[in-house]
């Protein structure tokens, strides 16, 4: 195990270096392509200054994770499968970004198109887990260490987990450094979860994911010089969901990814409230925009959500105490 820990740390270091090295070349390249961020008119007015900031910077994250994972985990089936899920969701996000910022169709992919592609990825990943990895259909119940077998309901359950996580990260990506910082903590905890459950090569992948988020923050922290776009947020969500599924920690992900859950719930509650009563619960959803509109600075909101993420991941890892593979 000690060798895997060293390889995991090396993967994180390599990923950080690749991310930092790519930034000075990728950001001007994206500017030349004129793939600048579009700002919603109904959003906080202070965001108007962000218009034109290069997006699709998730390419940096994806490249760093891929290279570091392959260098340190080789052709490991677990790491490769997580990379493929990350790539698949990143490709959906890239297509969405391309339509929005290159083709100038502000809505991007149609909802049914995006959902259909996500469903297909989730289904294929579930079949891979069951028939190639022989993972079984049991998931770990947090705080108990007990397994609950979902049987034929496992694949539908997994699809919900994968889609919810990818879209939850996407909703969280609304402020400079927010999604990258939150996912840094989540990915770091999945390094520990992977090691605890004996998925050592997956730990290397999660280490690379952790490093890529940290390296990306060099350019994405306030004031951001590049945004990850749907390319990055969808890829991160897919990667986290894959790590949770392989380690049987899908239920614990609700705790570990607590910030994603809160952001998603804020949107759902806002829509339900407005459609049924005509009133809004929050000044604006997702929740991070509500805090902006009540007067918090962007950096204060981001740091607050980072602290919340740290709390959730520590609670999540506590729920794994004593759980083996």
N, C-alpha and C positions, 0 to 999 in steps of 0.2 A: 504493500500500500504506500510505503514511503516514496517509492519511485514515481507513483502516480501523482502524489502530492507535488513533488518537484516538477513533474511535467505539466501539471495544472497551473502552477505558478509561472512556469516558463511560457505557457500558452497565453496567460493573461498579460505577461510582459511583452511578448511578441505582438499581441493584438493592440496594446497601447501604442507601441512604436509605429506599427503600420498605420493606425488611425491618424496619429500626429504627423507622420511623414506624408500621408496622402492629402491632408488638408490644404497645404499651400499650393498644390497642383490642381486638386479637384475643384476648389472654390472658384478660382479664376476661369476654369474650363466651363463650369456651370453658368457663370456670368456671361461668358461668350455665347453660350447656347440660349441665353435670355430665358432661363427657366426660373423666373422670379416668383415669389409667393404672392398669391392673390389674397387680399384681406377682406373679410366679410364686412359689409356696410353696417350691419346690426351689431358688430362687435365693439369692444371698448375702443374709444377714440384714440387712445394712446398707441394702439396697434397700427394705425395708419402709417406711422413712420417705418414700419417693417416691410411695407410693400416693396417688392423688387428684390428682397433678400433671396439669394439662391436657395432652392429647395432640391429635393431628391438626393440630399446628402446621405441618405441611408445606404447608398452605394458604398460609402466609406466603411460603415458598420459591417455590412455583409461581407465585403472583401476581407476585412481584418479577421473576422470570425472564421471564414473559410480557410484562409491561409494558415492561421495559427492552429486550427483544429487538425488540418491535414499534416502539418509539420510535426505535431506532438502526439496525435492519436492515430496517425496513419490511416489505414483503410478500415478502421473499426466500424462495424455495422451500426452500433448505437450512435456514435458520433456522426456517421454519414447520414443516417436517417434523420437526425435532428437538423443537420445542415440542409438536407433536401426539403424538409418542411419549412425551414426558415426561407430558403430560396423560393419555394413555391408561393408563399404568402408575400414575399418581397416582390415577386414578379407581378402579382395582382396589384400591389400597391404602386409599382412602377408604371403599370399600364394606366392606372387611375390618375397618377400624377401627370403622365404624358398627355393624356386627354385634356386635363385641366390647364396645364401651363404651356404646352406646346401647341395643341390644337385649339386652345382657348375656349373649351367647353367647360364652363365653370362648375358644373355638377359632376364632371368626371364620368366614371362608369355608372350605368344605370343600376339602381339598387338590386334588381333581380339578377343582373349580370354578375355583380360582385358577390352576392349571396350564393348564386349557383356555383361559381368557381370555388368559394370557400367551402361549401358543402362537399364538393368533389374532392378537394384536398383532404378534408377531415375524414371522409369515407375511405379514401385510399390509404391514409395513414393508419386508420383503425384496422383495416384488413392486413396491412403490413405487420402491425403489432401482433395480431392474433395468429396469422398463418406463417409468418417468417420467424418472428421472435418467440412465438409460442408463449406470449405474455400471459394469457388467461384473461378472465373477465372480472377479476377481483380488484377492488381499490381499498386503500388503507383509510380507516376511520381515524381522524385526528384525535390525539390525547388518549387513545385507547390501545393503539397498536393492532387492533383487530382488523381482519379483512372481511369485507362484504362483497359477495359475488353477485354481480349485476346480470350475469347470464346474457340472454339475447338483447337486453337493454343497454349493454355496454357500448356498442358502437354509436347508437343515437346519443347516449350520454357523452361519449368522447367528442362527437361532432359539436355538441352544445358547448363543451368546455373550450374546444379549439376556437370556435367562432367567437365566443364571448371574450376570450383572452385577447385575440387579435384585435377585435373592435374596441375592447376596453383600453388597450394601449393606444390605439388610434385616437380615442376620445381624450385621453390624458395628454396627448401631444398638442398642447395649445399655448404653452408659454416657453420662453427660452430656458432650456436645460431641464424642463420638468420631466418629460418622459424618459430621457436618457438617465437622469439622476435617480428616478424611482426604479427604473429597470436595473440600474447598477446594483442596488440593494437586493432586488428580487433574484437576479442572476447569481449574485454572490452566495445567497442562502442556498440556491440550488446546487452550487458546488458542494456545500456541506451535506445536503440531502443525498446527492449522488454518491458521495463517499460513504455515508452512513449506510446506504442500501446496497453497496457493492457494485455500483455502476461507475466504475473508475474512468472509463473512456468518455462517458457522458460528462463526468466532472471536468475533464479537459475542455470539452466543448463549452460548458458553462463558464469555465475560467476565461476562455477566449471571449465569450459574450460579455462577461464582466469588464474585461480590459477594453473592449471596443467601445462600450458605453462611456468609460472613463476618458479614453482618448478623444472620443467625439465631443465630450463636454468642453474640451479646450477651445473648440470653435463654436459650440452651441450655447455656451453659457451667456448670460446677459452682458452686453448686447450681442445677440447671436450674429455670427458671420455666415452661418449656413443653417438651414433647417433640414431635418431628416425626411420630411414629407411622408406620405403614405408608404413610400418605398421602405423607409426605415421603421416606422411604427408597426406596420403589418408584419414585417420580418421579425421584429423583436417579439411581438405577440405570438407568432407562430413558434418561435424558438422556445419561449417560456412554456407554452402549452405542450410542446413535444417533450421537454424535460420533465414536466409534471406527469405526463402519461407514462413515460418509460419507467419512472420511479414509483408508479402507482399512487402518486400524491395529488391527484386531481382535486380531491375534497380539501386538502390542506392549502391548495392554491387559492381558495376563496379567502383564506386568512392571509397567506403570504402576499398575495396580490390585492390586499385590502383597498389600496388607493384606486386601482383599476375598478374594483367593485363599486366603490362610492361614487366615482365619476360616472359610471354607467347608470347606476341607480338614480343619480341626480337628473340625468336626461330623461329616463323613463318616467320618473315622478312628475317632472316638469310637463312632459307631453300629456300624461294622463290628466293632470290637474287642469291644464289649459283647455283640453278638449271637453272635459266634463263640467267644469265650473266657469271657464273663461278667465281664470286667475292663474298667475304664476306663483310657484312656491319660492323660487329663487330669482334674483335680479336677472340672471342669465345662466344657462347650463351649457356645457358641463360646469361642475361646482367651482373650479378654479376661477372662472370668469365672474362668478358671484362675488367672490372675495375682492377681486379687482374693482368691481363696481360699487362696493361699499367703502372703498378708499384705501385698500391695501396696495402697496407697491408690488410690482411684478416679482422682484427679488424676494420680498417677504412671503408672498404666496408660495413661490417655488421652494424656499427653505422650509416653510411650514409643512408642505406636502412631502418633502424629503424626510423630515423628522417623523411624520406619520408613517411613511413607508418603512423606516427603520423600526418603529414600534411593531408594525404588522409582521415584518419578516422575523423579528425576534420571537414574537408570539407564535409564529408559524413553526419555527425550528424547535421551540419548546414542545410543540404538539407532536414532534417526531422523536422525543427522548425515548431511547430504549427500543426503537423500531429497527428491525433488520430487514434484509432483502426478502 
